[in-house]
Amino acid sequence: MTHMMRAPCDEEAIRSGKFAVTVAPGQRTTQSGPVSALGATSPRAHARSHPAVSAAAPVWTLVAAILGSSMAFIDGSVVNVALPVIQVDLHATASDAQWVIEAYLLFLAALILVGGALGDRYGRRLVFASGIALFTLASIACGLAPNILTLIVARAIQGIGGALLTPGSLALISAAYPPERRGRAIGLWSGLTSITSAFGPVLGGALVAFSWRLIFFLNIPLAVITLVILFQRTQESRESDISGPLDWPGALLATLGLGGIVFGLIEASTYGLFAPIALVPAGVGMATLIAFGLVETHSKTPMIPFTLFRSPTFTGANLLTLLLYAAVGAVTYFVPFNLIRAQGYPPVAAGAAFLPFVLLMFILSGWSGGLVDRFGAKLPLIVGPIIAGVGFLLFALPTLHANYWVTFFPAVVVLGLGMAVTVAPLTTAVMGAVSVDRAGAASGVNNAVARTASLLSIAALGIVIAAVFNHALESALATLHLSPALHHALDAQRNKTIGAQVPPNTPPALAAQLHHAITSAFVAGFRVVMLVCAGLAFASAGIAGILIEGKPRRVG
């Protein structure tokens, strides 16, 4: 479910029809059409590359973009549903399970801006196709993974493929369609990919019932069809007047910095915050990110132009994105563990649990865009996160054996409503805070911030859930008067949290008590995490109230 909630500056920016710039900071821009938040370039650039384009080419480009995007969206959402099953099957610890998600998000977040710049420079179709091919090969490796380490490495390679693939879909559409037809094309892309995002987890949940490996093989037919369409029915486009090198030093430092911090946070959930194995990598990661900032301020073509943050609205919008999307990322990661392992839901039901969220986002997207025209961006960006915060609070209420319709369903609906109110105004705030010629860079930065938020929150909140789990489990075990051998066997599995297994030779009555203790301890940790997420949402509303510019008052 990681990609059910798209970054705030995805299709909304293009649909507004106000901008058209390249994604890479420092590149030449034009005002002849709308901007893609993920790397779209102007139709003028496309015309330079291919002055004669067949009438059918844009339609096939749209089909290829939808199919290719669906691969990433489906895979991102399905893996979270499958993860509780994967953890048991591959005997993975809780930190191992985190790395299955984090390895993908790390490379996606760190390299997505570079992926957009590569498409502008070397050809959007070529880079998009390369991303699909790499993503698919990595998917096959995931499906065949004999152990958790192989799966994590394959997921990291998927992240690199995703960084090439994700910016390309909207970039191809923006380059293929003239301004007067582009909005409708983006609308079709948005609607159809939303449908695949919604029903992908349901299909994935059904496949998990047979084998979790099947979810990764879903990408193979989609990839083959997409690549055939790309190379037989679409044409290449690129910028022909790009100068200056790509910001590879920035990309490397961003990857190492984020990776060090995430590694430290994940290990801290097992060994403690001040253990050397956690503290040293986190410290190195922070130092590397400081170096990244210094490199970016002196680069002629930086990944992140920090001058954008001179705008209080832009700074506020990105801080809001960081906090709110951190909370959403934590929900989409931890809820499947609660539903499947603690509540006993079948994977297909867990996959369908977030359907109301996605449908609300899809149905209310146009309405929420109208809120900006009536009230400006500030008020919706205060109200939306507050509603979302209430949704997080509702997630903290269910205990064990909770009925979905009276517990999780209201939480999903309220969270979906809050995010529906937030996303379009957030896009407007980001894009309106900068000049037209910096819109591509602004949207790309905001997209990267959203992905980084999920990356960091899963690692950081893993510490919270592990600490509460261990405390609650120890308290429960103390009342059961276990034998030293049995107590030791359970202690050895604490690092699996909800994945801990009761030893097979345990008497049935005691086994039931132990299972209840493990699941109750996890739910206790989950509830604390949801309260933290609510706090993040309310804090993001406060940031909007302080930093986001209000609607200008009419004079006269």
Buried (B, 14 or more C-beta within 10 A) or exposed (E): BBBBBBBBBBBBBBBBBBBBBBBBBBBBBBBEBBBBBBBBBBBBBBBBBBEEBEEEBBBBBBBBBBBBBBBBBBBBBBBBBBBBBBBBEBEBBBBBBBBBBBBBBBBBBBBBBBBBBBBBBBBBBBBBBBBBBBBBBBBBBBBEBEEBEBBBBBBBBBBBBBBBBBBBBBBBBBBBBBBEEBBEBBBBBBEBBBBBBBBBBBBBBBBBEEEBBBBBBBBBEBBEBBBEBBEEBBBBBBBEEBEEEBBEBBBBBBBBBBBBBBBBBBBBBBBBBEEEBBBBBBBBBBEBBEBBBEBBEEBEBBBBBEEBBEBEBBBBBBBBBBBBBBBBBBBBBBBBBBBBBBBEBBBBBBBBBBBBBBBBBBEBBEEBBEBBEEBBBBBBBBBBBBBBBBBBBBBBBBEEEBEBEEBBBBBBBBBBBBBBBBBBBBBBBBBBBBEBBBBBBBBBBBBBBBBBBBBBBBBBBBBBBBBBBBEBBBEBBEEEEBEEEBBEBBBEBBBBBBBBBBBEEBEEEBBEBBBEBBBBBBBBBBBBBBBBBBBBBBBBBBBBBEBBBEEEEEEE
